[in-house]
Amino acid sequence: MPIGGRKQAPIVHELEEASVTSTLSGRAWDVSGQWNRMLESRVLTDYSYEGLGKVAALEGGESLEYCYGCGKCVPVCPVDLVSEYGPRKLHRKVQTGMDLFTSDDLWKCTTCANCLRVCPKEVNMIEIMPAVREAAVLAGSVPEELQVVFEKTFRYGNALGENPRRRHGWTKEAGVEVRVLSSDPSPVDVLFYVEDYWSYHPRGQQAARSFVRILDRAGVDFAILGAEEKTIGDSQRLAGEKGLFEALMEDVVTTLAKYEFARIVTPDPHGFNALVKEYPKRGHVFEVQHYTQLLAQVIDRIPLSREINKVVTFHDPCYLGRHNGEYDAPRTLLNAIPGLNFVEMGRCRENAYCCGGGGGGMWLDGFNSNHLSERLSERRVREAVDTGAEVLAVCCPYEVSRFEDAAKSTGNDHLEVMDIAELLELAMAPVGEEVVA
């Protein structure tokens, strides 16, 4: 009670033991002051902040300290849906003593950027995780699967460890002329930067052949680097091998300087991201397009007359969508296909689910099998099936093989996984046939 206009401190009567009994259930509850004391300041002294400070001291790691525990990141984190994860949870673990530099939690993040999209404090896992991973890689603390990929990339210039001389072997069955700049170095409009999975993976090669046949029919002047091409290496950078990325960049820029071209077009959202964001930071600026952006510009020149009477849904690649804001070009292409019934998944565009391949996740399925209840690609396939779709359309080289495997492992073999380039070629009129308006 106020006495003389001033509040009087309460008198605390603390008993050794105290309980209250519920009038509804008759159950007694212990409310002893020993654990229920709320009138004194409480200080947490069971852990130190050294781990948090160690992360924050890294260039790029500073924002982990910004977290104030609102938890908005957790429900949008694709990994949390199949495990226990999210920036808030990582922040708390590090805050209470976990060494992120040696923890398996370091490698689960796919750098999909959905957490950053909703974070009011801009805790940036796309900078934090590569920074900590780089330190871990330098210390030799890296999953074996990832180390193998780093070594293959360093030795062969591609993540699959394939012979560079076979990089353009897929063109032999393309059915159209594909100019290799080392053989014909004359100026070209479009430098088609094929990247690893369209160059070497059997399903990627099918999409690459479809793409060049479309370019040929649309009258696009294009060429490739062939054996001179090396991976741009953005996924390796995000997985912690910054030094390897910069060495690759030097080789790539040296090769590109030999030729004249108006723009670079690539099917790989990760390579696209590096060329658009990382290369300019180091003074290397090019006009760059994802292949769907190029095809959306020339869609009127592609003779589409065959109806594709199927229900099709589409998966937004994280590094094309959230990271670089391109959502419309793939949909423009799908909606241009005659007869195609396009349906969206519940999580699409800005809130699209992740396939699990980003940030080095493409090569960590074995590692993640010990930590996740199911692969992210499997969960995404289930979402696609729930729409009633017959075809899951993709536009990232990582995704055809990931989703085809996931369709088999989840018992959804009836779901076809096709690159947008493959769907467009399927809808193209035969040579000599006019476009149906």
FIGU-236796 format. One record per residue (C-alpha): chain; x, y, z. Coordinates in nm, 3 decimals, padded with zeros to 5 digits, m for minus. Layout:
! FIGU-236796
   chain        px        py        pz
       A         X         Y         Z
...
***
This chain:
! FIGU-236796
   chain        px        py        pz
       A    00.000    00.000    00.000
       A    00.125    00.353   m00.069
       A    00.238    00.518    00.253
       A    00.303    00.890    00.246
       A    00.280    00.890   m00.132
       A    00.547    00.624   m00.170
       A    00.524    00.252   m00.237
       A    00.636    00.019    00.036
       A    00.835   m00.289   m00.054
       A    00.636   m00.608   m00.004
       A    00.711   m00.828    00.291
       A    00.800   m01.173    00.163
       A    00.691   m01.468    00.377
       A    00.877   m01.762    00.228
       A    00.790   m02.106    00.364
       A    01.010   m02.411    00.350
       A    00.731   m02.590    00.167
       A    00.405   m02.464    00.019
       A    00.136   m02.610   m00.203
       A   m00.202   m02.521   m00.344
       A   m00.483   m02.759   m00.427
       A   m00.688   m02.724   m00.743
       A   m01.059   m02.679   m00.677
       A   m01.133   m02.857   m01.007
       A   m00.908   m03.161   m01.010
       A   m00.814   m03.183   m00.645
       A   m00.449   m03.207   m00.750
       A   m00.189   m03.043   m00.527
       A    00.083   m02.822   m00.682
       A    00.414   m02.741   m00.520
       A    00.469   m02.362   m00.513
       A    00.762   m02.352   m00.273
       A    00.961   m02.031   m00.287
       A    01.284   m02.218   m00.358
       A    01.197   m02.249   m00.729
       A    00.908   m02.004   m00.755
       A    01.094   m01.694   m00.630
       A    01.006   m01.402   m00.864
       A    01.085   m01.100   m00.650
       A    01.464   m01.108   m00.685
       A    01.683   m01.049   m00.988
       A    01.804   m01.367   m01.152
       A    02.143   m01.401   m01.319
       A    02.228   m01.682   m01.561
       A    02.581   m01.796   m01.482
       A    02.589   m02.154   m01.606
       A    02.755   m02.074   m01.941
       A    02.983   m01.822   m02.106
       A    02.941   m01.613   m02.419
       A    03.270   m01.726   m02.570
       A    03.106   m01.938   m02.839
       A    02.880   m01.653   m02.951
       A    03.172   m01.414   m02.952
       A    03.381   m01.656   m03.156
       A    03.117   m01.662   m03.431
       A    03.054   m01.288   m03.415
       A    03.427   m01.218   m03.452
       A    03.423   m01.366   m03.803
       A    03.362   m01.143   m04.104
       A    03.002   m01.227   m04.190
       A    02.927   m01.386   m03.853
       A    02.836   m01.068   m03.668
       A    02.461   m01.088   m03.709
       A    02.420   m01.407   m03.505
       A    02.433   m01.180   m03.198
       A    02.139   m00.978   m03.330
       A    01.889   m01.257   m03.256
       A    01.643   m01.170   m02.983
       A    01.453   m01.495   m02.987
       A    01.128   m01.399   m03.159
       A    01.123   m01.740   m03.330
       A    00.981   m01.625   m03.666
       A    01.260   m01.811   m03.845
       A    01.179   m02.154   m03.705
       A    00.848   m02.232   m03.880
       A    00.985   m02.123   m04.220
       A    01.312   m02.317   m04.187
       A    01.288   m02.619   m04.419
       A    01.528   m02.819   m04.203
       A    01.323   m02.767   m03.886
       A    01.030   m02.944   m04.047
       A    01.235   m03.262   m04.069
       A    01.463   m03.205   m03.769
       A    01.527   m02.954   m03.489
       A    01.677   m02.643   m03.642
       A    01.644   m02.275   m03.725
       A    01.858   m01.966   m03.650
       A    01.686   m01.903   m03.315
       A    01.763   m02.255   m03.201
       A    02.122   m02.230   m03.324
       A    02.163   m01.896   m03.148
       A    02.041   m02.046   m02.822
       A    02.265   m02.351   m02.853
       A    02.571   m02.138   m02.919
       A    02.469   m01.902   m02.640
       A    02.455   m02.191   m02.396
       A    02.788   m02.345   m02.489
       A    02.766   m02.537   m02.818
       A    03.075   m02.504   m03.039
       A    02.923   m02.440   m03.381
       A    03.265   m02.484   m03.544
       A    03.270   m02.855   m03.458
       A    02.897   m02.929   m03.439
       A    02.705   m03.127   m03.701
       A    02.450   m02.844   m03.691
       A    02.695   m02.636   m03.897
       A    02.630   m02.844   m04.209
       A    02.252   m02.882   m04.198
       A    02.173   m02.528   m04.322
       A    02.098   m02.509   m04.696
       A    02.134   m02.127   m04.702
       A    01.786   m02.110   m04.856
       A    01.730   m01.755   m04.716
       A    01.375   m01.813   m04.598
       A    01.476   m01.725   m04.242
       A    01.632   m01.397   m04.355
       A    01.310   m01.316   m04.540
       A    01.114   m01.303   m04.213
       A    01.380   m01.200   m03.959
       A    01.313   m00.853   m03.809
       A    01.675   m00.831   m03.692
       A    01.827   m00.949   m04.023
       A    02.022   m01.238   m03.876
       A    02.192   m01.346   m04.199
       A    02.260   m01.719   m04.211
       A    02.374   m01.684   m04.574
       A    02.677   m01.500   m04.439
       A    02.709   m01.664   m04.096
       A    02.720   m02.028   m04.207
       A    02.978   m01.989   m04.488
       A    03.197   m01.784   m04.253
       A    03.194   m02.051   m03.980
       A    03.226   m02.329   m04.237
       A    03.532   m02.163   m04.386
       A    03.698   m02.167   m04.043
       A    03.593   m02.529   m03.993
       A    03.731   m02.630   m04.334
       A    04.063   m02.461   m04.257
       A    04.073   m02.655   m03.928
       A    04.003   m02.983   m04.112
       A    03.659   m03.029   m03.957
       A    03.446   m03.108   m04.262
       A    03.215   m03.401   m04.353
       A    03.392   m03.661   m04.565
       A    03.137   m03.640   m04.849
       A    03.200   m03.269   m04.882
       A    03.577   m03.307   m04.867
       A    03.561   m03.549   m05.160
       A    03.368   m03.293   m05.365
       A    03.620   m03.021   m05.280
       A    03.904   m03.244   m05.397
       A    03.726   m03.337   m05.720
       A    03.649   m02.974   m05.793
       A    04.010   m02.870   m05.729
       A    04.151   m03.148   m05.946
       A    03.903   m03.158   m06.234
       A    03.721   m02.823   m06.225
       A    03.385   m02.990   m06.163
       A    03.208   m03.140   m05.862
       A    03.151   m03.476   m06.028
       A    03.521   m03.548   m06.085
       A    03.472   m03.595   m06.460
       A    03.733   m03.549   m06.733
       A    03.719   m03.186   m06.859
       A    03.774   m03.308   m07.215
       A    03.436   m03.480   m07.201
       A    03.258   m03.169   m07.078
       A    03.084   m03.107   m07.411
       A    03.036   m03.473   m07.504
       A    02.660   m03.426   m07.464
       A    02.651   m03.209   m07.777
       A    02.717   m03.509   m08.005
       A    02.356   m03.622   m07.964
       A    02.201   m03.275   m07.962
       A    02.097   m03.291   m08.326
       A    02.193   m02.926   m08.383
       A    02.523   m02.749   m08.421
       A    02.669   m02.634   m08.091
       A    02.963   m02.401   m08.145
       A    03.263   m02.441   m07.914
       A    03.452   m02.116   m07.881
       A    03.797   m02.274   m07.868
       A    03.733   m02.405   m08.220
       A    03.551   m02.095   m08.348
       A    03.636   m01.789   m08.135
       A    03.432   m01.538   m08.333
       A    03.202   m01.303   m08.134
       A    02.874   m01.448   m08.009
       A    02.557   m01.308   m07.854
       A    02.495   m01.573   m07.586
       A    02.771   m01.757   m07.405
       A    02.592   m02.065   m07.274
       A    02.765   m02.153   m06.946
       A    02.651   m02.513   m06.909
       A    02.785   m02.590   m06.557
       A    02.852   m02.936   m06.412
       A    02.522   m03.123   m06.390
       A    02.399   m03.032   m06.738
       A    02.744   m03.123   m06.872
       A    02.789   m03.462   m06.706
       A    02.480   m03.598   m06.533
       A    02.267   m03.810   m06.773
       A    01.942   m03.633   m06.680
       A    02.111   m03.296   m06.693
       A    02.245   m03.372   m07.039
       A    01.892   m03.442   m07.160
       A    01.785   m03.094   m07.047
       A    02.095   m02.939   m07.205
       A    02.012   m03.098   m07.540
       A    01.653   m02.977   m07.517
       A    01.774   m02.625   m07.440
       A    02.011   m02.598   m07.737
       A    01.746   m02.737   m07.972
       A    01.510   m02.465   m07.848
       A    01.778   m02.198   m07.898
       A    01.837   m02.327   m08.249
       A    01.467   m02.309   m08.337
       A    01.440   m01.960   m08.184
       A    01.734   m01.836   m08.389
       A    01.953   m01.747   m08.090
       A    02.324   m01.701   m08.160
       A    02.501   m01.904   m07.891
       A    02.820   m02.092   m07.815
       A    02.980   m02.284   m07.527
       A    03.329   m02.304   m07.377
       A    03.353   m02.682   m07.391
       A    03.661   m02.827   m07.222
       A    03.770   m02.478   m07.111
       A    03.469   m02.442   m06.883
       A    03.510   m02.488   m06.508
       A    03.239   m02.476   m06.245
       A    03.171   m02.130   m06.106
       A    03.178   m02.294   m05.764
       A    02.922   m02.096   m05.566
       A    02.798   m02.402   m05.377
       A    03.156   m02.482   m05.279
       A    03.192   m02.125   m05.149
       A    02.876   m02.155   m04.941
       A    03.002   m02.489   m04.808
       A    03.312   m02.317   m04.674
       A    03.571   m02.345   m04.951
       A    03.612   m01.975   m05.020
       A    03.970   m02.022   m05.134
       A    03.865   m02.279   m05.393
       A    03.588   m02.048   m05.513
       A    03.832   m01.760   m05.563
       A    04.081   m01.982   m05.747
       A    03.802   m02.102   m05.976
       A    03.690   m01.743   m06.031
       A    04.039   m01.646   m06.147
       A    04.038   m01.932   m06.398
       A    03.686   m01.852   m06.517
       A    03.756   m01.482   m06.564
       A    04.080   m01.558   m06.751
       A    03.892   m01.787   m06.988
       A    03.606   m01.543   m07.043
       A    03.853   m01.266   m07.127
       A    03.959   m01.459   m07.436
       A    03.621   m01.425   m07.607
       A    03.367   m01.165   m07.712
       A    03.006   m01.218   m07.605
       A    02.709   m01.000   m07.515
       A    02.576   m01.200   m07.219
       A    02.622   m01.516   m07.018
       A    02.327   m01.754   m06.985
       A    02.336   m02.044   m06.739
       A    02.082   m02.303   m06.620
       A    02.237   m02.313   m06.271
       A    02.081   m02.070   m06.019
       A    02.391   m02.110   m05.801
       A    02.627   m02.011   m06.079
       A    02.386   m01.735   m06.172
       A    02.394   m01.607   m05.815
       A    02.774   m01.594   m05.811
       A    02.798   m01.413   m06.143
       A    02.535   m01.159   m06.037
       A    02.646   m01.101   m05.676
       A    02.990   m01.240   m05.597
       A    03.187   m01.166   m05.915
       A    03.097   m00.793   m05.918
       A    03.228   m00.761   m05.559
       A    03.565   m00.858   m05.701
       A    03.543   m00.632   m06.006
       A    03.411   m00.880   m06.262
       A    03.085   m00.754   m06.412
       A    02.893   m00.936   m06.685
       A    02.540   m00.929   m06.821
       A    02.396   m01.252   m06.687
       A    02.066   m01.435   m06.735
       A    01.917   m01.755   m06.608
       A    01.809   m01.970   m06.901
       A    01.440   m01.922   m06.817
       A    01.486   m01.544   m06.842
       A    01.635   m01.577   m07.190
       A    01.364   m01.815   m07.310
       A    01.089   m01.592   m07.168
       A    01.225   m01.310   m07.386
       A    01.212   m01.522   m07.704
       A    00.903   m01.729   m07.625
       A    00.720   m01.583   m07.928
       A    00.990   m01.728   m08.152
       A    00.952   m02.081   m08.016
       A    00.703   m02.282   m08.225
       A    00.482   m02.434   m07.957
       A    00.194   m02.627   m08.111
       A    00.183   m02.966   m07.940
       A   m00.054   m02.981   m07.645
       A    00.082   m03.114   m07.317
       A   m00.240   m03.225   m07.150
       A   m00.099   m03.277   m06.804
       A   m00.132   m03.120   m06.461
       A    00.202   m02.958   m06.382
       A    00.332   m02.794   m06.066
       A    00.658   m02.602   m06.028
       A    00.935   m02.588   m05.769
       A    01.100   m02.247   m05.721
       A    01.479   m02.281   m05.681
       A    01.592   m02.089   m05.373
       A    01.883   m01.924   m05.553
       A    01.671   m01.809   m05.846
       A    01.371   m01.701   m05.639
       A    01.441   m01.579   m05.286
       A    01.805   m01.496   m05.350
       A    01.758   m01.318   m05.683
       A    01.387   m01.236   m05.708
       A    01.304   m01.425   m06.028
       A    00.965   m01.595   m06.002
       A    00.788   m01.496   m06.322
       A    01.013   m01.621   m06.605
       A    00.962   m01.994   m06.532
       A    00.587   m01.942   m06.499
       A    00.574   m01.745   m06.824
       A    00.725   m02.046   m07.000
       A    00.494   m02.299   m06.838
       A    00.184   m02.092   m06.910
       A    00.289   m02.065   m07.276
       A    00.272   m02.442   m07.328
       A   m00.056   m02.543   m07.500
       A   m00.288   m02.765   m07.296
       A   m00.076   m02.756   m06.982
       A   m00.273   m02.719   m06.657
       A   m00.043   m02.531   m06.419
       A   m00.113   m02.556   m06.044
       A    00.084   m02.401   m05.760
       A    00.200   m02.579   m05.448
       A    00.093   m02.427   m05.116
       A    00.449   m02.316   m05.051
       A    00.564   m02.135   m05.361
       A    00.737   m01.818   m05.478
       A    00.879   m01.627   m05.175
       A    00.785   m01.904   m04.931
       A    00.881   m02.200   m05.149
       A    01.024   m02.504   m04.976
       A    01.389   m02.597   m05.034
       A    01.503   m02.906   m05.228
       A    01.792   m02.951   m04.985
       A    02.068   m02.906   m05.242
       A    02.188   m02.555   m05.160
       A    02.485   m02.456   m04.947
       A    02.661   m02.786   m05.015
       A    02.353   m02.992   m04.926
       A    02.363   m03.148   m05.274
       A    02.654   m03.361   m05.154
       A    02.551   m03.424   m04.793
       A    02.258   m03.665   m04.820
       A    02.455   m03.940   m04.647
       A    02.560   m03.706   m04.366
       A    02.207   m03.569   m04.327
       A    02.051   m03.915   m04.313
       A    02.174   m03.933   m03.954
       A    02.007   m03.604   m03.862
       A    01.685   m03.564   m04.063
       A    01.364   m03.766   m04.046
       A    01.341   m03.742   m04.425
       A    01.525   m03.559   m04.702
       A    01.394   m03.215   m04.792
       A    01.348   m03.335   m05.150
       A    01.120   m03.614   m05.026
       A    00.903   m03.372   m04.835
       A    00.882   m03.145   m05.140
       A    00.777   m03.436   m05.361
       A    00.493   m03.510   m05.120
       A    00.381   m03.149   m05.148
       A    00.386   m03.175   m05.527
       A    00.182   m03.496   m05.519
       A   m00.074   m03.331   m05.289
       A   m00.159   m03.082   m05.568
       A   m00.270   m03.366   m05.795
       A    00.013   m03.288   m06.036
       A    00.136   m03.545   m06.284
       A    00.458   m03.354   m06.353
       A    00.692   m03.163   m06.121
       A    00.865   m02.897   m06.333
       A    01.207   m02.767   m06.230
       A    01.467   m02.524   m06.365
       A    01.778   m02.603   m06.162
       A    02.029   m02.876   m06.263
       A    02.038   m03.013   m05.907
       A    01.669   m03.085   m05.893
       A    01.578   m03.339   m06.161
       A    01.793   m03.613   m06.010
       A    01.710   m03.512   m05.650
       A    01.337   m03.518   m05.706
       A    01.339   m03.832   m05.920
       A    01.520   m04.015   m05.640
       A    01.276   m03.869   m05.387
       A    00.975   m03.975   m05.594
       A    01.105   m04.333   m05.592
       A    01.194   m04.339   m05.222
       A    00.851   m04.203   m05.121
       A    00.657   m04.442   m05.345
       A    00.549   m04.168   m05.585
       A    00.704   m04.309   m05.902
       A    00.401   m04.188   m06.099
       A    00.520   m03.828   m06.057
       A    00.732   m03.725   m06.355
       A    01.012   m03.478   m06.292
       A    01.098   m03.268   m06.594
       A    01.307   m02.961   m06.659
       A    01.114   m02.673   m06.814
       A    01.342   m02.699   m07.118
       A    01.230   m03.059   m07.166
       A    00.863   m02.960   m07.144
       A    00.912   m02.680   m07.396
       A    01.084   m02.911   m07.641
       A    00.807   m03.164   m07.601
       A    00.559   m02.891   m07.696
       A    00.763   m02.768   m07.993
       A    00.626   m02.821   m08.341
       A    00.830   m03.052   m08.565
       A    01.079   m02.882   m08.797
       A    00.892   m02.722   m09.086
       A    00.558   m02.703   m08.909
       A    00.409   m02.357   m08.849
       A    00.324   m02.230   m08.504
       A   m00.042   m02.265   m08.414
       A   m00.161   m01.922   m08.304
***
